[in-house]
Amino acid sequence: MWFITLVLKNLWRRKVRSILTCTSMAIAVCAVVAMLGTAEGYERSFTDLYEARGVDLVIVRAGITQRIASNLSESLAPRFREVAGVRAVEPTLIDLVTFEKAQLTAVYIFGLRPNGLILEDGKMLEGRQLTPNDHRKVTMGIMLARNLGKKLGDEVEIEGENFEIVGIFDSYNMLESNGAVVPLKELQALMGRHGQVTTFLIFLEPSPNKVESVERIRQQIEDLRDERGQSLRLSVQPTKDHVKSTFETQLLKGLAWASSTIALIIGLVSMLNTMMMSISERLREIATLRAIGWRKSRVIRMIVLESLVLSIIGSFLGVLFAIPLIHFLGNYNVTSNVVDKTIELKGLLKGMSLGIVAGSLGSLYPAWIASRYSPAQALRHE
């Protein structure tokens, strides 16, 4: 009999226990993939939001990790444009609003210049882009429009004011698709932040050495001084570094890893319990195998391999469960503005790998216990 055949027969003889163990591991891996996928999807969406439009640097107030808490004077824009190598500067203001009737919380409202670079490549499904003469007009992502039940020409209340929907756009980006855009001046007035912005997006001239150029200009902007020679207290970062450092990203990642750790511990304990019960029921079998010449290492390999098979099956099922779950959450109005329904292969592989490792670790102690029994001790125990 092949060694792997013996392992599979051992698992098949206890079908109910094997199925329950695989199920618990699948639930743990599903939770890991969903939580980590949510955090990574959020980070990826904000990074893509900038990089897809060619943004090279993001400027916020130094010492601020929560994006919407940043407060910069819009009058700084000409100072940034004067830096050699800067092609364009886009001031932006970001707000978070709640649509209680639709059970939507933390919806991003982007205040942008109607004639700016950010709106140039927008894909409009209906209507038009914003223009400099617009007053109380808004363009809305397709997912937000669906969740609110709004269509072109309808009005939507933002910060207590009614805005007419003049355009509905589509975007592969979760945050854009679930957000809305209003003219910068309009949002400044609504928020009581006249002449203030949240961030400046910096577009650089093409350069043969992009990394060196980005770092040089980043340092020059951070070194800018006001008329009194004091620092402007600016934090200038490449897009990826900026997104990773924000409070929202760090919070989501922290919660994701905390929840994932708990889920994996549950999976590990489940595997530990299963293998301990399996060993206690098979002491005579283990004694017989030891009596016919099996070494301790071979007994350990048998127990670990049984656990590995269960872990692989459970982890694979967990990944399969996670795909429709994340897709559902990405379309559900309450979570669609946080969960990106696009799942990367590396995220699935990461969740599956963590499940397999956790399951395998849960077999080490039972395998060590089984290997300590001599044939005589095991037979006496029976």
C-alpha positions as CSV (number, residue, x, y, z in Angstrom):
1,M,0.0,0.0,0.0
2,W,1.3,3.4,-0.9
3,F,2.0,5.8,2.0
4,I,-0.4,8.5,0.7
5,T,-3.1,5.8,0.2
6,L,-2.9,4.9,3.8
7,V,-3.2,8.6,4.8
8,L,-6.3,9.0,2.6
9,K,-7.9,5.9,3.9
10,N,-7.4,7.1,7.5
11,L,-9.2,10.3,6.6
12,W,-12.0,8.6,4.7
13,R,-12.7,6.2,7.6
14,R,-13.7,9.2,9.7
15,K,-15.7,11.1,7.0
16,V,-17.8,13.2,9.3
17,R,-14.9,14.5,11.4
18,S,-12.9,15.1,8.2
19,I,-15.7,17.1,6.7
20,L,-16.2,19.2,9.8
21,T,-12.5,19.9,10.0
22,C,-12.4,21.0,6.4
23,T,-15.5,23.1,6.9
24,S,-14.0,24.9,9.9
25,M,-10.7,25.5,8.0
26,A,-12.7,26.7,5.0
27,I,-14.6,29.3,7.1
28,A,-11.3,30.5,8.6
29,V,-9.7,30.9,5.2
30,C,-12.8,32.6,3.8
31,A,-12.6,35.1,6.6
32,V,-8.9,35.7,6.0
33,V,-9.3,36.2,2.3
34,A,-12.3,38.5,2.8
35,M,-10.7,40.7,5.4
36,L,-7.3,40.9,3.8
37,G,-8.9,41.4,0.4
38,T,-11.0,44.3,1.7
39,A,-8.0,46.1,3.2
40,E,-5.8,45.5,0.2
41,G,-8.6,46.3,-2.2
42,Y,-9.2,49.7,-0.5
43,E,-5.5,50.5,-0.7
44,R,-5.3,49.4,-4.3
45,S,-8.3,51.5,-5.2
46,F,-6.9,54.7,-3.8
47,T,-3.5,54.0,-5.4
48,D,-5.1,53.3,-8.8
49,L,-7.3,56.4,-8.4
50,Y,-4.1,58.5,-8.5
51,E,-1.8,56.5,-10.7
52,A,-4.3,55.9,-13.5
53,R,-4.3,59.6,-14.0
54,G,-0.6,60.1,-13.9
55,V,-0.3,61.6,-10.4
56,D,3.3,61.4,-9.2
57,L,3.2,63.2,-5.8
58,V,0.6,63.9,-3.2
59,I,0.9,66.8,-0.9
60,V,-0.9,67.0,2.5
61,R,-0.4,68.8,5.8
62,A,2.5,67.2,7.7
63,G,1.6,65.1,10.7
64,I,-1.9,64.3,9.3
65,T,-2.7,60.7,8.6
66,Q,-6.4,61.1,8.1
67,R,-6.8,62.5,4.6
68,I,-9.9,64.6,5.1
69,A,-8.3,66.3,8.2
70,S,-5.5,67.8,6.0
71,N,-5.9,71.6,5.6
72,L,-3.9,73.5,3.0
73,S,-4.3,76.9,1.4
74,E,-5.2,76.8,-2.2
75,S,-3.0,79.8,-2.8
76,L,0.1,77.5,-2.5
77,A,-0.6,76.0,-5.9
78,P,1.5,78.7,-7.8
79,R,4.4,78.0,-5.5
80,F,4.4,74.3,-6.5
81,R,4.1,75.0,-10.2
82,E,7.3,77.1,-10.0
83,V,9.3,74.0,-9.0
84,A,11.4,72.8,-11.9
85,G,10.0,69.6,-13.3
86,V,6.4,70.1,-12.2
87,R,4.0,69.9,-15.1
88,A,0.7,70.6,-13.4
89,V,-0.8,71.0,-9.9
90,E,-4.4,69.9,-9.1
91,P,-5.9,71.1,-5.8
92,T,-8.5,68.7,-4.4
93,L,-10.9,68.7,-1.5
94,I,-12.4,65.5,-0.1
95,D,-15.4,65.1,2.2
96,L,-17.2,62.1,3.6
97,V,-21.0,62.2,3.7
98,T,-23.8,59.9,4.8
99,F,-27.0,59.0,2.9
100,E,-29.0,57.6,5.8
101,K,-32.1,56.6,3.7
102,A,-30.0,54.4,1.5
103,Q,-27.9,53.2,4.5
104,L,-24.7,54.5,2.9
105,T,-22.0,55.7,5.2
106,A,-18.6,57.3,4.5
107,V,-19.3,58.1,0.8
108,Y,-16.5,60.1,-0.7
109,I,-17.3,63.5,-2.3
110,F,-14.5,64.9,-4.4
111,G,-14.2,68.6,-4.9
112,L,-12.2,69.1,-8.2
113,R,-11.6,71.9,-10.7
114,P,-14.0,71.4,-13.6
115,N,-11.4,72.2,-16.1
116,G,-8.6,70.3,-14.4
117,L,-6.6,67.2,-15.5
118,I,-8.4,64.9,-13.2
119,L,-11.7,65.1,-15.0
120,E,-10.3,65.0,-18.6
121,D,-10.4,61.2,-19.0
122,G,-13.6,60.5,-17.1
123,K,-15.9,57.9,-18.8
124,M,-19.4,59.4,-18.9
125,L,-22.2,56.9,-19.3
126,E,-24.9,59.6,-19.3
127,G,-24.8,63.4,-19.3
128,R,-21.7,65.5,-19.3
129,Q,-18.7,66.5,-17.2
130,L,-18.8,69.5,-14.9
131,T,-18.0,73.0,-16.3
132,P,-16.6,76.1,-14.6
133,N,-20.0,77.8,-14.8
134,D,-21.9,75.0,-13.0
135,H,-23.7,75.8,-9.8
136,R,-25.1,73.1,-7.5
137,K,-24.3,70.4,-10.1
138,V,-22.8,67.0,-9.4
139,T,-21.5,64.0,-11.4
140,M,-22.0,60.6,-9.8
141,G,-20.4,57.1,-10.0
142,I,-22.7,54.4,-11.4
143,M,-22.7,52.3,-8.2
144,L,-23.6,55.3,-6.1
145,A,-26.4,56.3,-8.5
146,R,-27.8,52.8,-8.3
147,N,-27.6,52.5,-4.6
148,L,-29.4,55.9,-4.2
149,G,-31.9,55.1,-6.9
150,K,-31.0,58.2,-8.8
151,K,-30.8,59.0,-12.5
152,L,-29.7,61.8,-14.8
153,G,-31.5,65.0,-13.9
154,D,-32.5,64.0,-10.4
155,E,-31.5,65.9,-7.3
156,V,-29.4,64.6,-4.5
157,E,-28.9,66.3,-1.1
158,I,-25.2,66.8,-0.1
159,E,-24.3,68.6,3.1
160,G,-27.9,70.0,3.3
161,E,-27.9,71.4,-0.2
162,N,-29.6,70.0,-3.3
163,F,-27.4,69.2,-6.3
164,E,-28.6,68.3,-9.8
165,I,-27.1,65.2,-11.3
166,V,-25.7,66.3,-14.7
167,G,-23.6,63.2,-15.4
168,I,-23.2,59.6,-14.4
169,F,-19.8,58.0,-15.0
170,D,-18.4,54.5,-14.9
171,S,-15.1,53.5,-13.4
172,Y,-13.3,50.3,-12.6
173,N,-12.2,52.0,-9.4
174,M,-14.4,51.2,-6.4
175,L,-14.0,54.6,-4.7
176,E,-14.9,56.5,-7.9
177,S,-17.8,54.3,-8.8
178,N,-19.2,54.7,-5.3
179,G,-18.4,58.5,-5.1
180,A,-19.5,61.8,-6.5
181,V,-17.7,64.8,-7.9
182,V,-18.7,68.5,-7.4
183,P,-16.9,71.7,-8.4
184,L,-14.1,72.6,-6.0
185,K,-15.5,76.0,-5.1
186,E,-18.9,74.4,-4.4
187,L,-17.5,71.9,-1.9
188,Q,-15.4,74.6,-0.2
189,A,-18.5,76.7,0.4
190,L,-20.5,73.7,1.7
191,M,-17.7,72.7,4.1
192,G,-17.0,76.3,5.2
193,R,-13.4,75.9,3.9
194,H,-13.1,78.8,1.5
195,G,-9.7,78.8,-0.2
196,Q,-8.7,75.6,1.5
197,V,-8.0,72.1,0.1
198,T,-7.3,68.7,1.4
199,T,-4.5,67.7,-1.0
200,F,-2.5,68.9,-4.0
201,L,-1.9,66.3,-6.7
202,I,1.4,66.9,-8.5
203,F,2.0,65.9,-12.2
204,L,5.7,65.8,-13.2
205,E,7.3,66.3,-16.6
206,P,8.6,63.2,-18.3
207,S,12.1,62.2,-17.2
208,P,14.5,59.4,-18.2
209,N,15.1,58.7,-14.5
210,K,11.6,59.0,-13.0
211,V,12.6,57.7,-9.5
212,E,15.4,60.3,-9.1
213,S,13.2,63.0,-10.5
214,V,10.3,62.3,-8.1
215,E,12.6,62.2,-5.1
216,R,14.4,65.5,-6.1
217,I,11.1,67.4,-6.6
218,R,9.6,65.9,-3.5
219,Q,12.5,67.2,-1.4
220,Q,12.3,70.6,-3.1
221,I,8.6,71.0,-2.3
222,E,9.1,70.0,1.3
223,D,11.9,72.5,1.7
224,L,9.7,75.4,0.6
225,R,9.4,78.3,3.2
226,D,6.8,81.0,3.8
227,E,7.6,84.8,3.7
228,R,8.9,84.6,7.3
229,G,11.3,81.8,6.4
230,Q,9.3,79.2,8.3
231,S,8.5,75.7,7.0
232,L,5.2,75.2,5.3
233,R,4.8,71.9,7.1
234,L,4.1,69.9,4.0
235,S,4.2,66.1,3.7
236,V,5.1,65.2,0.1
237,Q,5.0,61.5,-0.9
238,P,4.8,59.4,-4.0
239,T,1.2,58.1,-4.5
240,K,1.8,54.5,-3.2
241,D,3.6,55.8,0.0
242,H,0.9,58.3,0.6
243,V,-1.9,55.8,0.4
244,K,-0.1,53.3,2.6
245,S,0.5,55.9,5.3
246,T,-3.1,57.1,5.6
247,F,-5.2,56.4,8.7
248,E,-7.9,54.7,6.8
249,T,-5.5,52.2,5.1
250,Q,-3.6,51.5,8.3
251,L,-6.9,51.0,10.3
252,L,-8.3,48.6,7.7
253,K,-5.1,46.6,7.5
254,G,-4.9,46.4,11.3
255,L,-8.4,45.2,11.7
256,A,-8.0,42.8,8.8
257,W,-4.9,41.2,10.3
258,A,-6.4,41.0,13.8
259,S,-9.6,39.3,12.5
260,S,-7.5,37.0,10.2
261,T,-5.3,36.0,13.1
262,I,-8.3,35.1,15.2
263,A,-9.8,33.1,12.3
264,L,-6.5,31.2,11.8
265,I,-6.2,30.4,15.4
266,I,-9.7,28.9,15.3
267,G,-8.6,26.8,12.3
268,L,-5.4,25.7,14.1
269,V,-7.3,24.7,17.2
270,S,-9.8,22.8,15.2
271,M,-7.1,20.9,13.5
272,L,-5.3,20.3,16.8
273,N,-8.5,18.9,18.3
274,T,-9.2,16.7,15.3
275,M,-5.7,15.1,15.2
276,M,-5.6,14.6,19.0
277,M,-8.9,12.7,18.8
278,S,-7.7,10.7,15.8
279,I,-4.6,9.6,17.6
280,S,-6.5,8.6,20.8
281,E,-8.7,6.4,18.7
282,R,-5.8,4.8,16.7
283,L,-3.3,3.9,19.4
284,R,-3.5,0.2,18.6
285,E,-3.0,1.0,14.9
286,I,0.0,3.1,15.6
287,A,1.4,0.4,17.9
288,T,1.1,-2.1,15.1
289,L,2.8,0.1,12.7
290,R,5.6,0.7,15.2
291,A,5.9,-3.0,15.8
292,I,6.4,-3.8,12.1
293,G,9.2,-1.4,11.9
294,W,7.8,2.1,11.4
295,R,10.2,4.7,12.8
296,K,9.0,7.7,14.9
297,S,9.7,10.0,11.9
298,R,7.4,8.0,9.7
299,V,4.5,8.2,12.2
300,I,5.0,12.0,12.4
301,R,5.0,12.3,8.6
302,M,1.7,10.3,8.5
303,I,-0.1,12.6,11.0
304,V,1.3,15.8,9.5
305,L,0.3,14.6,6.0
306,E,-3.2,13.8,7.1
307,S,-3.5,17.3,8.5
308,L,-1.9,18.8,5.4
309,V,-4.5,17.1,3.2
310,L,-7.4,18.4,5.3
311,S,-5.8,21.9,5.3
312,I,-5.4,22.0,1.5
313,I,-9.0,20.9,0.9
314,G,-10.4,23.3,3.6
315,S,-8.2,26.2,2.3
316,F,-9.3,25.6,-1.3
317,L,-12.9,25.5,-0.3
318,G,-12.4,28.7,1.8
319,V,-11.1,30.5,-1.3
320,L,-14.0,29.3,-3.4
321,F,-16.4,30.6,-0.7
322,A,-14.6,33.9,-0.4
323,I,-15.0,34.8,-4.1
324,P,-18.8,35.1,-4.2
325,L,-18.8,36.6,-0.7
326,I,-16.6,39.5,-1.7
327,H,-18.5,39.9,-4.9
328,F,-21.7,40.2,-2.9
329,L,-20.2,42.7,-0.4
330,G,-18.8,44.7,-3.3
331,N,-22.4,45.1,-4.7
332,Y,-24.2,45.5,-1.4
333,N,-25.1,49.1,-0.9
334,V,-23.9,49.2,2.8
335,T,-20.4,47.9,2.0
336,S,-19.9,48.7,-1.7
337,N,-17.9,51.8,-0.9
338,V,-15.4,49.9,1.2
339,V,-15.2,46.4,-0.4
340,D,-13.5,46.1,-3.8
341,K,-15.2,43.1,-5.5
342,T,-12.0,42.6,-7.6
343,I,-9.9,40.0,-6.0
344,E,-6.2,39.6,-7.0
345,L,-4.8,36.1,-7.4
346,K,-2.0,36.9,-4.9
347,G,-4.7,37.6,-2.3
348,L,-6.3,34.2,-2.8
349,L,-2.9,32.5,-2.7
350,K,-2.0,34.4,0.5
351,G,-5.2,33.3,2.3
352,M,-4.8,29.7,1.1
353,S,-1.2,29.6,2.2
354,L,-2.0,30.9,5.6
355,G,-4.7,28.3,6.1
356,I,-2.4,25.5,5.0
357,V,0.4,26.7,7.4
358,A,-2.1,27.1,10.3
359,G,-3.5,23.6,9.7
360,S,-0.1,22.0,9.5
361,L,1.0,23.7,12.7
362,G,-2.0,22.3,14.4
363,S,-0.8,18.8,13.6
364,L,2.7,19.1,15.1
365,Y,1.9,18.5,18.7
366,P,-0.4,15.5,18.0
367,A,2.2,14.0,15.7
368,W,4.9,14.4,18.4
369,I,2.6,12.7,21.0
370,A,1.9,9.8,18.6
371,S,5.6,9.3,17.9
372,R,6.4,9.0,21.7
373,Y,4.4,5.8,22.2
374,S,6.3,2.6,22.0
375,P,4.3,-0.5,20.7
376,A,4.0,-1.9,24.3
377,Q,2.7,1.4,25.7
378,A,0.2,1.9,23.0
379,L,-1.2,-1.7,23.3
380,R,-1.5,-1.3,27.1
381,H,-3.4,2.0,26.6
382,E,-5.9,0.1,24.6
